[in-house]
Amino acid sequence: MSSLTLLGVALALCAAAAPALAQVRPATCARDLLQNEAALHRQQRLLTGVANADLAAQCKVWRDHVGFLQSSRAVFATCQSGAQREQNVATMDSDLADYRVLLSSRCGKR
């Protein structure tokens, strides 16, 4: 067998194995996704709770929320696949960008 044929066989095997490897997820994903959902509801309550608070209180909650969004994004990226993963990761990325702008423009070093 020529080295070119062996290379072709190796590439074919790698291509066949790639989807199976991509679907390996931590055993904790079901729990992580459930906890992520509960944390999202907690975050929404916290954000609503500071809607009329002073800027210092808002800035603290917004900073904490950025940390939550980063963590939540990691859970979605690790534990989901396909269109659901794409949508949730994109939503987290968009929200992170929005809150970073908000923090930068309203909170500065507070």
Biopython code that builds the backbone (N, CA, C, O; Angstrom):
import numpy as np
from Bio.PDB.StructureBuilder import StructureBuilder

atoms = [
    (1, "MET", "N", (0.848, -1.170, 0.000)),
    (1, "MET", "CA", (0.000, 0.000, 0.000)),
    (1, "MET", "C", (0.894, 1.233, 0.000)),
    (1, "MET", "O", (1.856, 1.305, 0.765)),
    (2, "SER", "N", (0.584, 2.192, -0.843)),
    (2, "SER", "CA", (1.411, 3.399, -0.926)),
    (2, "SER", "C", (1.123, 4.318, 0.259)),
    (2, "SER", "O", (0.106, 4.185, 0.939)),
    (3, "SER", "N", (2.034, 5.239, 0.485)),
    (3, "SER", "CA", (1.840, 6.171, 1.597)),
    (3, "SER", "C", (0.652, 7.083, 1.337)),
    (3, "SER", "O", (0.000, 7.531, 2.280)),
    (4, "LEU", "N", (0.362, 7.363, 0.075)),
    (4, "LEU", "CA", (-0.794, 8.177, -0.268)),
    (4, "LEU", "C", (-2.091, 7.441, 0.073)),
    (4, "LEU", "O", (-3.039, 8.056, 0.559)),
    (5, "THR", "N", (-2.140, 6.143, -0.176)),
    (5, "THR", "CA", (-3.312, 5.341, 0.153)),
    (5, "THR", "C", (-3.486, 5.263, 1.667)),
    (5, "THR", "O", (-4.601, 5.379, 2.176)),
    (6, "LEU", "N", (-2.382, 5.067, 2.383)),
    (6, "LEU", "CA", (-2.453, 5.019, 3.848)),
    (6, "LEU", "C", (-2.938, 6.348, 4.412)),
    (6, "LEU", "O", (-3.727, 6.376, 5.357)),
    (7, "LEU", "N", (-2.469, 7.436, 3.839)),
    (7, "LEU", "CA", (-2.919, 8.745, 4.283)),
    (7, "LEU", "C", (-4.411, 8.905, 4.056)),
    (7, "LEU", "O", (-5.114, 9.443, 4.911)),
    (8, "GLY", "N", (-4.904, 8.440, 2.904)),
    (8, "GLY", "CA", (-6.335, 8.500, 2.601)),
    (8, "GLY", "C", (-7.152, 7.687, 3.589)),
    (8, "GLY", "O", (-8.205, 8.133, 4.047)),
    (9, "VAL", "N", (-6.671, 6.499, 3.915)),
    (9, "VAL", "CA", (-7.375, 5.645, 4.887)),
    (9, "VAL", "C", (-7.374, 6.314, 6.260)),
    (9, "VAL", "O", (-8.395, 6.308, 6.947)),
    (10, "ALA", "N", (-6.250, 6.886, 6.666)),
    (10, "ALA", "CA", (-6.155, 7.554, 7.971)),
    (10, "ALA", "C", (-7.103, 8.748, 8.031)),
    (10, "ALA", "O", (-7.778, 8.950, 9.040)),
    (11, "LEU", "N", (-7.158, 9.534, 6.966)),
    (11, "LEU", "CA", (-8.074, 10.681, 6.941)),
    (11, "LEU", "C", (-9.528, 10.228, 6.999)),
    (11, "LEU", "O", (-10.345, 10.853, 7.676)),
    (12, "ALA", "N", (-9.851, 9.167, 6.309)),
    (12, "ALA", "CA", (-11.220, 8.651, 6.335)),
    (12, "ALA", "C", (-11.598, 8.179, 7.731)),
    (12, "ALA", "O", (-12.714, 8.424, 8.188)),
    (13, "LEU", "N", (-10.673, 7.502, 8.414)),
    (13, "LEU", "CA", (-10.947, 7.044, 9.781)),
    (13, "LEU", "C", (-11.123, 8.224, 10.729)),
    (13, "LEU", "O", (-12.006, 8.203, 11.586)),
    (14, "CYS", "N", (-10.300, 9.241, 10.584)),
    (14, "CYS", "CA", (-10.418, 10.432, 11.432)),
    (14, "CYS", "C", (-11.753, 11.127, 11.186)),
    (14, "CYS", "O", (-12.420, 11.553, 12.129)),
    (15, "ALA", "N", (-12.139, 11.240, 9.925)),
    (15, "ALA", "CA", (-13.405, 11.892, 9.597)),
    (15, "ALA", "C", (-14.587, 11.113, 10.162)),
    (15, "ALA", "O", (-15.568, 11.711, 10.605)),
    (16, "ALA", "N", (-14.504, 9.807, 10.149)),
    (16, "ALA", "CA", (-15.586, 8.981, 10.680)),
    (16, "ALA", "C", (-15.657, 9.060, 12.202)),
    (16, "ALA", "O", (-16.742, 8.982, 12.777)),
    (17, "ALA", "N", (-14.518, 9.213, 12.849)),
    (17, "ALA", "CA", (-14.480, 9.260, 14.314)),
    (17, "ALA", "C", (-14.819, 10.642, 14.856)),
    (17, "ALA", "O", (-15.246, 10.754, 16.005)),
    (18, "ALA", "N", (-14.644, 11.689, 14.073)),
    (18, "ALA", "CA", (-14.844, 13.059, 14.556)),
    (18, "ALA", "C", (-16.227, 13.306, 15.135)),
    (18, "ALA", "O", (-16.315, 13.871, 16.225)),
    (19, "PRO", "N", (-17.333, 12.912, 14.464)),
    (19, "PRO", "CA", (-18.651, 13.163, 15.068)),
    (19, "PRO", "C", (-18.837, 12.460, 16.408)),
    (19, "PRO", "O", (-19.444, 13.015, 17.324)),
    (20, "ALA", "N", (-18.329, 11.273, 16.523)),
    (20, "ALA", "CA", (-18.463, 10.550, 17.795)),
    (20, "ALA", "C", (-17.693, 11.252, 18.899)),
    (20, "ALA", "O", (-18.170, 11.346, 20.030)),
    (21, "LEU", "N", (-16.503, 11.745, 18.578)),
    (21, "LEU", "CA", (-15.712, 12.461, 19.578)),
    (21, "LEU", "C", (-16.359, 13.787, 19.949)),
    (21, "LEU", "O", (-16.311, 14.196, 21.109)),
    (22, "ALA", "N", (-16.956, 14.453, 18.988)),
    (22, "ALA", "CA", (-17.566, 15.755, 19.233)),
    (22, "ALA", "C", (-18.785, 15.637, 20.145)),
    (22, "ALA", "O", (-19.162, 16.622, 20.779)),
    (23, "GLN", "N", (-19.402, 14.484, 20.229)),
    (23, "GLN", "CA", (-20.618, 14.319, 21.016)),
    (23, "GLN", "C", (-20.345, 13.895, 22.455)),
    (23, "GLN", "O", (-21.280, 13.767, 23.246)),
    (24, "VAL", "N", (-19.099, 13.680, 22.802)),
    (24, "VAL", "CA", (-18.768, 13.294, 24.170)),
    (24, "VAL", "C", (-18.969, 14.507, 25.072)),
    (24, "VAL", "O", (-18.378, 15.566, 24.864)),
    (25, "ARG", "N", (-19.807, 14.324, 26.066)),
    (25, "ARG", "CA", (-20.106, 15.407, 27.005)),
    (25, "ARG", "C", (-19.916, 14.884, 28.427)),
    (25, "ARG", "O", (-20.041, 13.687, 28.684)),
    (26, "PRO", "N", (-19.615, 15.790, 29.334)),
    (26, "PRO", "CA", (-19.480, 15.357, 30.730)),
    (26, "PRO", "C", (-20.772, 14.713, 31.239)),
    (26, "PRO", "O", (-21.870, 15.065, 30.806)),
    (27, "ALA", "N", (-20.623, 13.794, 32.135)),
    (27, "ALA", "CA", (-21.783, 13.108, 32.713)),
    (27, "ALA", "C", (-22.658, 14.058, 33.521)),
    (27, "ALA", "O", (-23.814, 13.744, 33.806)),
    (28, "THR", "N", (-22.128, 15.194, 33.884)),
    (28, "THR", "CA", (-22.859, 16.154, 34.713)),
    (28, "THR", "C", (-23.710, 17.130, 33.905)),
    (28, "THR", "O", (-24.324, 18.027, 34.483)),
    (29, "CYS", "N", (-23.760, 16.978, 32.590)),
    (29, "CYS", "CA", (-24.438, 17.973, 31.757)),
    (29, "CYS", "C", (-25.925, 18.140, 32.089)),
    (29, "CYS", "O", (-26.421, 19.266, 32.128)),
    (30, "ALA", "N", (-26.625, 17.064, 32.323)),
    (30, "ALA", "CA", (-28.055, 17.195, 32.640)),
    (30, "ALA", "C", (-28.231, 18.058, 33.896)),
    (30, "ALA", "O", (-29.070, 18.959, 33.933)),
    (31, "ARG", "N", (-27.438, 17.770, 34.902)),
    (31, "ARG", "CA", (-27.494, 18.551, 36.142)),
    (31, "ARG", "C", (-27.055, 19.991, 35.892)),
    (31, "ARG", "O", (-27.692, 20.929, 36.369)),
    (32, "ASP", "N", (-25.967, 20.164, 35.146)),
    (32, "ASP", "CA", (-25.431, 21.501, 34.873)),
    (32, "ASP", "C", (-26.446, 22.369, 34.129)),
    (32, "ASP", "O", (-26.600, 23.549, 34.444)),
    (33, "LEU", "N", (-27.132, 21.798, 33.156)),
    (33, "LEU", "CA", (-28.142, 22.551, 32.409)),
    (33, "LEU", "C", (-29.320, 22.931, 33.299)),
    (33, "LEU", "O", (-29.851, 24.036, 33.192)),
    (34, "LEU", "N", (-29.726, 22.022, 34.171)),
    (34, "LEU", "CA", (-30.823, 22.307, 35.103)),
    (34, "LEU", "C", (-30.425, 23.421, 36.079)),
    (34, "LEU", "O", (-31.205, 24.338, 36.334)),
    (35, "GLN", "N", (-29.221, 23.333, 36.614)),
    (35, "GLN", "CA", (-28.738, 24.368, 37.528)),
    (35, "GLN", "C", (-28.573, 25.703, 36.805)),
    (35, "GLN", "O", (-28.811, 26.763, 37.383)),
    (36, "ASN", "N", (-28.167, 25.642, 35.552)),
    (36, "ASN", "CA", (-28.013, 26.848, 34.749)),
    (36, "ASN", "C", (-29.361, 27.550, 34.577)),
    (36, "ASN", "O", (-29.451, 28.774, 34.672)),
    (37, "GLU", "N", (-30.387, 26.773, 34.327)),
    (37, "GLU", "CA", (-31.745, 27.328, 34.171)),
    (37, "GLU", "C", (-32.212, 27.990, 35.471)),
    (37, "GLU", "O", (-32.772, 29.087, 35.448)),
    (38, "ALA", "N", (-31.982, 27.324, 36.592)),
    (38, "ALA", "CA", (-32.367, 27.897, 37.888)),
    (38, "ALA", "C", (-31.583, 29.180, 38.165)),
    (38, "ALA", "O", (-32.140, 30.155, 38.671)),
    (39, "ALA", "N", (-30.303, 29.177, 37.836)),
    (39, "ALA", "CA", (-29.477, 30.359, 38.047)),
    (39, "ALA", "C", (-29.933, 31.516, 37.154)),
    (39, "ALA", "O", (-29.868, 32.676, 37.561)),
    (40, "LEU", "N", (-30.385, 31.208, 35.960)),
    (40, "LEU", "CA", (-30.890, 32.244, 35.063)),
    (40, "LEU", "C", (-32.098, 32.942, 35.684)),
    (40, "LEU", "O", (-32.206, 34.166, 35.620)),
    (41, "HIS", "N", (-32.996, 32.182, 36.275)),
    (41, "HIS", "CA", (-34.170, 32.772, 36.932)),
    (41, "HIS", "C", (-33.748, 33.633, 38.132)),
    (41, "HIS", "O", (-34.310, 34.704, 38.359)),
    (42, "ARG", "N", (-32.763, 33.164, 38.889)),
    (42, "ARG", "CA", (-32.237, 33.948, 40.019)),
    (42, "ARG", "C", (-31.648, 35.261, 39.516)),
    (42, "ARG", "O", (-31.893, 36.321, 40.091)),
    (43, "GLN", "N", (-30.879, 35.183, 38.451)),
    (43, "GLN", "CA", (-30.256, 36.382, 37.884)),
    (43, "GLN", "C", (-31.313, 37.378, 37.415)),
    (43, "GLN", "O", (-31.166, 38.583, 37.620)),
    (44, "GLN", "N", (-32.366, 36.885, 36.795)),
    (44, "GLN", "CA", (-33.434, 37.771, 36.329)),
    (44, "GLN", "C", (-34.084, 38.491, 37.508)),
    (44, "GLN", "O", (-34.401, 39.677, 37.415)),
    (45, "ARG", "N", (-34.283, 37.779, 38.613)),
    (45, "ARG", "CA", (-34.852, 38.407, 39.804)),
    (45, "ARG", "C", (-33.905, 39.468, 40.372)),
    (45, "ARG", "O", (-34.343, 40.545, 40.776)),
    (46, "LEU", "N", (-32.617, 39.161, 40.399)),
    (46, "LEU", "CA", (-31.641, 40.130, 40.901)),
    (46, "LEU", "C", (-31.595, 41.377, 40.023)),
    (46, "LEU", "O", (-31.551, 42.496, 40.534)),
    (47, "LEU", "N", (-31.604, 41.190, 38.724)),
    (47, "LEU", "CA", (-31.571, 42.334, 37.813)),
    (47, "LEU", "C", (-32.824, 43.189, 37.959)),
    (47, "LEU", "O", (-32.746, 44.418, 37.950)),
    (48, "THR", "N", (-33.967, 42.547, 38.093)),
    (48, "THR", "CA", (-35.223, 43.269, 38.294)),
    (48, "THR", "C", (-35.193, 44.015, 39.631)),
    (48, "THR", "O", (-35.704, 45.129, 39.742)),
    (49, "GLY", "N", (-34.594, 43.392, 40.630)),
    (49, "GLY", "CA", (-34.533, 43.980, 41.967)),
    (49, "GLY", "C", (-33.720, 45.254, 42.049)),
    (49, "GLY", "O", (-33.946, 46.069, 42.944)),
    (50, "VAL", "N", (-32.782, 45.446, 41.140)),
    (50, "VAL", "CA", (-31.961, 46.660, 41.193)),
    (50, "VAL", "C", (-32.342, 47.664, 40.109)),
    (50, "VAL", "O", (-31.631, 48.644, 39.888)),
    (51, "ALA", "N", (-33.446, 47.422, 39.445)),
    (51, "ALA", "CA", (-33.860, 48.312, 38.340)),
    (51, "ALA", "C", (-33.977, 49.765, 38.791)),
    (51, "ALA", "O", (-33.656, 50.677, 38.030)),
    (52, "ASN", "N", (-34.431, 49.985, 40.014)),
    (52, "ASN", "CA", (-34.604, 51.348, 40.524)),
    (52, "ASN", "C", (-33.611, 51.692, 41.631)),
    (52, "ASN", "O", (-33.782, 52.684, 42.339)),
    (53, "ALA", "N", (-32.574, 50.870, 41.776)),
    (53, "ALA", "CA", (-31.574, 51.098, 42.833)),
    (53, "ALA", "C", (-30.561, 52.145, 42.376)),
    (53, "ALA", "O", (-30.555, 52.573, 41.221)),
    (54, "ASP", "N", (-29.709, 52.542, 43.315)),
    (54, "ASP", "CA", (-28.663, 53.499, 42.943)),
    (54, "ASP", "C", (-27.643, 52.813, 42.025)),
    (54, "ASP", "O", (-27.595, 51.587, 41.927)),
    (55, "LEU", "N", (-26.849, 53.621, 41.372)),
    (55, "LEU", "CA", (-25.925, 53.129, 40.360)),
    (55, "LEU", "C", (-24.901, 52.160, 40.940)),
    (55, "LEU", "O", (-24.534, 51.189, 40.278)),
    (56, "ALA", "N", (-24.439, 52.400, 42.151)),
    (56, "ALA", "CA", (-23.454, 51.505, 42.770)),
    (56, "ALA", "C", (-24.023, 50.089, 42.921)),
    (56, "ALA", "O", (-23.336, 49.106, 42.643)),
    (57, "ALA", "N", (-25.269, 49.996, 43.358)),
    (57, "ALA", "CA", (-25.904, 48.684, 43.514)),
    (57, "ALA", "C", (-26.113, 48.022, 42.150)),
    (57, "ALA", "O", (-25.897, 46.820, 41.999)),
    (58, "GLN", "N", (-26.528, 48.801, 41.174)),
    (58, "GLN", "CA", (-26.720, 48.264, 39.831)),
    (58, "GLN", "C", (-25.396, 47.744, 39.262)),
    (58, "GLN", "O", (-25.348, 46.653, 38.693)),
    (59, "CYS", "N", (-24.345, 48.513, 39.415)),
    (59, "CYS", "CA", (-23.049, 48.115, 38.876)),
    (59, "CYS", "C", (-22.573, 46.796, 39.468)),
    (59, "CYS", "O", (-22.036, 45.948, 38.756)),
    (60, "LYS", "N", (-22.769, 46.625, 40.775)),
    (60, "LYS", "CA", (-22.368, 45.368, 41.411)),
    (60, "LYS", "C", (-23.138, 44.201, 40.816)),
    (60, "LYS", "O", (-22.543, 43.181, 40.470)),
    (61, "VAL", "N", (-24.449, 44.335, 40.692)),
    (61, "VAL", "CA", (-25.267, 43.249, 40.149)),
    (61, "VAL", "C", (-24.910, 43.001, 38.686)),
    (61, "VAL", "O", (-24.856, 41.849, 38.253)),
    (62, "TRP", "N", (-24.668, 44.056, 37.925)),
    (62, "TRP", "CA", (-24.298, 43.883, 36.509)),
    (62, "TRP", "C", (-22.965, 43.148, 36.381)),
    (62, "TRP", "O", (-22.807, 42.287, 35.515)),
    (63, "ARG", "N", (-22.011, 43.490, 37.241)),
    (63, "ARG", "CA", (-20.713, 42.791, 37.199)),
    (63, "ARG", "C", (-20.891, 41.311, 37.542)),
    (63, "ARG", "O", (-20.324, 40.439, 36.884)),
    (64, "ASP", "N", (-21.674, 41.046, 38.564)),
    (64, "ASP", "CA", (-21.959, 39.652, 38.923)),
    (64, "ASP", "C", (-22.649, 38.935, 37.768)),
    (64, "ASP", "O", (-22.393, 37.758, 37.515)),
    (65, "HIS", "N", (-23.523, 39.650, 37.072)),
    (65, "HIS", "CA", (-24.254, 39.058, 35.966)),
    (65, "HIS", "C", (-23.310, 38.686, 34.813)),
    (65, "HIS", "O", (-23.513, 37.671, 34.146)),
    (66, "VAL", "N", (-22.295, 39.497, 34.584)),
    (66, "VAL", "CA", (-21.304, 39.155, 33.555)),
    (66, "VAL", "C", (-20.622, 37.831, 33.906)),
    (66, "VAL", "O", (-20.423, 36.984, 33.036)),
    (67, "GLY", "N", (-20.270, 37.656, 35.163)),
    (67, "GLY", "CA", (-19.685, 36.388, 35.604)),
    (67, "GLY", "C", (-20.630, 35.229, 35.382)),
    (67, "GLY", "O", (-20.219, 34.159, 34.933)),
    (68, "PHE", "N", (-21.909, 35.445, 35.700)),
    (68, "PHE", "CA", (-22.909, 34.405, 35.455)),
    (68, "PHE", "C", (-22.994, 34.078, 33.970)),
    (68, "PHE", "O", (-23.018, 32.905, 33.598)),
    (69, "LEU", "N", (-23.040, 35.095, 33.121)),
    (69, "LEU", "CA", (-23.160, 34.875, 31.675)),
    (69, "LEU", "C", (-21.974, 34.073, 31.139)),
    (69, "LEU", "O", (-22.144, 33.209, 30.280)),
    (70, "GLN", "N", (-20.778, 34.358, 31.644)),
    (70, "GLN", "CA", (-19.600, 33.608, 31.213)),
    (70, "GLN", "C", (-19.714, 32.141, 31.605)),
    (70, "GLN", "O", (-19.402, 31.247, 30.818)),
    (71, "SER", "N", (-20.160, 31.909, 32.821)),
    (71, "SER", "CA", (-20.338, 30.544, 33.301)),
    (71, "SER", "C", (-21.444, 29.829, 32.523)),
    (71, "SER", "O", (-21.293, 28.673, 32.128)),
    (72, "SER", "N", (-22.540, 30.524, 32.314)),
    (72, "SER", "CA", (-23.673, 29.958, 31.597)),
    (72, "SER", "C", (-23.285, 29.615, 30.161)),
    (72, "SER", "O", (-23.674, 28.569, 29.642)),
    (73, "ARG", "N", (-22.528, 30.485, 29.530)),
    (73, "ARG", "CA", (-22.071, 30.240, 28.167)),
    (73, "ARG", "C", (-21.249, 28.957, 28.104)),
    (73, "ARG", "O", (-21.406, 28.153, 27.185)),
    (74, "ALA", "N", (-20.377, 28.773, 29.083)),
    (74, "ALA", "CA", (-19.537, 27.571, 29.118)),
    (74, "ALA", "C", (-20.380, 26.304, 29.235)),
    (74, "ALA", "O", (-20.072, 25.293, 28.604)),
    (75, "VAL", "N", (-21.435, 26.355, 30.035)),
    (75, "VAL", "CA", (-22.321, 25.195, 30.170)),
    (75, "VAL", "C", (-22.995, 24.891, 28.832)),
    (75, "VAL", "O", (-23.023, 23.740, 28.397)),
    (76, "PHE", "N", (-23.532, 25.910, 28.187)),
    (76, "PHE", "CA", (-24.184, 25.693, 26.893)),
    (76, "PHE", "C", (-23.190, 25.156, 25.862)),
    (76, "PHE", "O", (-23.506, 24.232, 25.111)),
    (77, "ALA", "N", (-21.999, 25.733, 25.830)),
    (77, "ALA", "CA", (-21.000, 25.306, 24.845)),
    (77, "ALA", "C", (-20.565, 23.862, 25.067)),
    (77, "ALA", "O", (-20.279, 23.141, 24.111)),
    (78, "THR", "N", (-20.517, 23.448, 26.317)),
    (78, "THR", "CA", (-20.065, 22.106, 26.655)),
    (78, "THR", "C", (-21.175, 21.066, 26.546)),
    (78, "THR", "O", (-20.934, 19.943, 26.103)),
    (79, "CYS", "N", (-22.376, 21.432, 26.944)),
    (79, "CYS", "CA", (-23.433, 20.438, 27.140)),
    (79, "CYS", "C", (-24.502, 20.407, 26.055)),
    (79, "CYS", "O", (-25.366, 19.529, 26.081)),
    (80, "GLN", "N", (-24.473, 21.306, 25.133)),
    (80, "GLN", "CA", (-25.475, 21.291, 24.070)),
    (80, "GLN", "C", (-24.797, 21.100, 22.726)),
    (80, "GLN", "O", (-23.576, 21.198, 22.610)),
    (81, "SER", "N", (-25.609, 20.824, 21.712)),
    (81, "SER", "CA", (-25.073, 20.669, 20.364)),
    (81, "SER", "C", (-26.083, 21.212, 19.364)),
    (81, "SER", "O", (-27.229, 21.510, 19.704)),
    (82, "GLY", "N", (-25.635, 21.330, 18.149)),
    (82, "GLY", "CA", (-26.511, 21.734, 17.060)),
    (82, "GLY", "C", (-27.036, 23.149, 17.188)),
    (82, "GLY", "O", (-26.382, 24.032, 17.742)),
    (83, "ALA", "N", (-28.234, 23.340, 16.660)),
    (83, "ALA", "CA", (-28.843, 24.672, 16.611)),
    (83, "ALA", "C", (-29.103, 25.235, 18.005)),
    (83, "ALA", "O", (-28.961, 26.437, 18.227)),
    (84, "GLN", "N", (-29.479, 24.374, 18.938)),
    (84, "GLN", "CA", (-29.739, 24.839, 20.309)),
    (84, "GLN", "C", (-28.466, 25.421, 20.920)),
    (84, "GLN", "O", (-28.508, 26.477, 21.552)),
    (85, "ARG", "N", (-27.347, 24.745, 20.737)),
    (85, "ARG", "CA", (-26.063, 25.229, 21.242)),
    (85, "ARG", "C", (-25.708, 26.556, 20.571)),
    (85, "ARG", "O", (-25.340, 27.525, 21.235)),
    (86, "GLU", "N", (-25.824, 26.578, 19.253)),
    (86, "GLU", "CA", (-25.482, 27.803, 18.512)),
    (86, "GLU", "C", (-26.297, 28.994, 19.009)),
    (86, "GLU", "O", (-25.759, 30.081, 19.225)),
    (87, "GLN", "N", (-27.601, 28.776, 19.188)),
    (87, "GLN", "CA", (-28.480, 29.861, 19.618)),
    (87, "GLN", "C", (-28.145, 30.327, 21.027)),
    (87, "GLN", "O", (-28.038, 31.529, 21.271)),
    (88, "ASN", "N", (-27.978, 29.399, 21.950)),
    (88, "ASN", "CA", (-27.714, 29.779, 23.339)),
    (88, "ASN", "C", (-26.343, 30.421, 23.516)),
    (88, "ASN", "O", (-26.209, 31.381, 24.274)),
    (89, "VAL", "N", (-25.333, 29.914, 22.839)),
    (89, "VAL", "CA", (-23.998, 30.513, 22.926)),
    (89, "VAL", "C", (-24.029, 31.913, 22.315)),
    (89, "VAL", "O", (-23.435, 32.841, 22.864)),
    (90, "ALA", "N", (-24.717, 32.072, 21.184)),
    (90, "ALA", "CA", (-24.818, 33.393, 20.556)),
    (90, "ALA", "C", (-25.551, 34.378, 21.462)),
    (90, "ALA", "O", (-25.163, 35.543, 21.551)),
    (91, "THR", "N", (-26.601, 33.922, 22.130)),
    (91, "THR", "CA", (-27.334, 34.784, 23.060)),
    (91, "THR", "C", (-26.436, 35.214, 24.210)),
    (91, "THR", "O", (-26.429, 36.386, 24.587)),
    (92, "MET", "N", (-25.683, 34.283, 24.764)),
    (92, "MET", "CA", (-24.768, 34.626, 25.859)),
    (92, "MET", "C", (-23.705, 35.607, 25.376)),
    (92, "MET", "O", (-23.382, 36.562, 26.082)),
    (93, "ASP", "N", (-23.157, 35.384, 24.185)),
    (93, "ASP", "CA", (-22.138, 36.292, 23.643)),
    (93, "ASP", "C", (-22.705, 37.701, 23.457)),
    (93, "ASP", "O", (-22.047, 38.691, 23.775)),
    (94, "SER", "N", (-23.916, 37.777, 22.946)),
    (94, "SER", "CA", (-24.565, 39.071, 22.730)),
    (94, "SER", "C", (-24.831, 39.774, 24.059)),
    (94, "SER", "O", (-24.562, 40.967, 24.201)),
    (95, "ASP", "N", (-25.359, 39.033, 25.027)),
    (95, "ASP", "CA", (-25.632, 39.609, 26.346)),
    (95, "ASP", "C", (-24.336, 40.060, 27.028)),
    (95, "ASP", "O", (-24.295, 41.118, 27.656)),
    (96, "LEU", "N", (-23.286, 39.255, 26.898)),
    (96, "LEU", "CA", (-21.994, 39.649, 27.475)),
    (96, "LEU", "C", (-21.509, 40.965, 26.874)),
    (96, "LEU", "O", (-21.056, 41.855, 27.593)),
    (97, "ALA", "N", (-21.604, 41.079, 25.572)),
    (97, "ALA", "CA", (-21.175, 42.316, 24.914)),
    (97, "ALA", "C", (-22.001, 43.503, 25.408)),
    (97, "ALA", "O", (-21.455, 44.570, 25.689)),
    (98, "ASP", "N", (-23.315, 43.314, 25.513)),
    (98, "ASP", "CA", (-24.193, 44.396, 25.974)),
    (98, "ASP", "C", (-23.855, 44.826, 27.402)),
    (98, "ASP", "O", (-23.772, 46.021, 27.689)),
    (99, "TYR", "N", (-23.662, 43.863, 28.287)),
    (99, "TYR", "CA", (-23.374, 44.208, 29.684)),
    (99, "TYR", "C", (-21.985, 44.808, 29.844)),
    (99, "TYR", "O", (-21.779, 45.651, 30.716)),
    (100, "ARG", "N", (-21.043, 44.396, 29.033)),
    (100, "ARG", "CA", (-19.710, 45.007, 29.097)),
    (100, "ARG", "C", (-19.761, 46.469, 28.662)),
    (100, "ARG", "O", (-19.098, 47.320, 29.255)),
    (101, "VAL", "N", (-20.544, 46.758, 27.633)),
    (101, "VAL", "CA", (-20.716, 48.148, 27.205)),
    (101, "VAL", "C", (-21.407, 48.941, 28.312)),
    (101, "VAL", "O", (-20.996, 50.056, 28.632)),
    (102, "LEU", "N", (-22.448, 48.368, 28.888)),
    (102, "LEU", "CA", (-23.177, 49.020, 29.967)),
    (102, "LEU", "C", (-22.248, 49.319, 31.144)),
    (102, "LEU", "O", (-22.249, 50.429, 31.677)),
    (103, "LEU", "N", (-21.457, 48.327, 31.544)),
    (103, "LEU", "CA", (-20.517, 48.530, 32.650)),
    (103, "LEU", "C", (-19.496, 49.609, 32.315)),
    (103, "LEU", "O", (-19.186, 50.463, 33.147)),
    (104, "SER", "N", (-18.991, 49.565, 31.125)),
    (104, "SER", "CA", (-17.984, 50.544, 30.719)),
    (104, "SER", "C", (-18.544, 51.965, 30.691)),
    (104, "SER", "O", (-17.889, 52.908, 31.134)),
    (105, "SER", "N", (-19.749, 52.106, 30.171)),
    (105, "SER", "CA", (-20.315, 53.447, 30.010)),
    (105, "SER", "C", (-20.932, 54.003, 31.297)),
    (105, "SER", "O", (-20.918, 55.213, 31.520)),
    (106, "ARG", "N", (-21.467, 53.127, 32.136)),
    (106, "ARG", "CA", (-22.178, 53.607, 33.324)),
    (106, "ARG", "C", (-21.409, 53.433, 34.617)),
    (106, "ARG", "O", (-21.592, 54.199, 35.563)),
    (107, "CYS", "N", (-20.549, 52.430, 34.662)),
    (107, "CYS", "CA", (-19.940, 52.081, 35.953)),
    (107, "CYS", "C", (-18.469, 52.447, 36.069)),
    (107, "CYS", "O", (-17.996, 52.744, 37.166)),
    (108, "GLY", "N", (-17.755, 52.431, 34.985)),
    (108, "GLY", "CA", (-16.340, 52.751, 35.055)),
    (108, "GLY", "C", (-15.632, 51.907, 36.085)),
    (108, "GLY", "O", (-15.646, 50.679, 35.992)),
    (109, "LYS", "N", (-15.013, 52.537, 37.065)),
    (109, "LYS", "CA", (-14.257, 51.831, 38.107)),
    (109, "LYS", "C", (-15.073, 51.609, 39.370)),
    (109, "LYS", "O", (-14.538, 51.137, 40.374)),
    (110, "ARG", "N", (-16.347, 51.937, 39.338)),
    (110, "ARG", "CA", (-17.178, 51.798, 40.557)),
    (110, "ARG", "C", (-17.224, 50.395, 41.040)),
    (110, "ARG", "O", (-17.874, 50.109, 42.046)),
]
sb = StructureBuilder()
sb.init_structure("model")
sb.init_model(0)
sb.init_chain("A")
sb.init_seg("    ")
for serial, (resi, resn, name, xyz) in enumerate(atoms, 1):
    if name == "N":
        sb.init_residue(resn, " ", resi, " ")
    sb.init_atom(name, np.array(xyz, "f"), 0.0, 1.0, " ", f" {name:<3s}", serial, name[0])
structure = sb.get_structure()
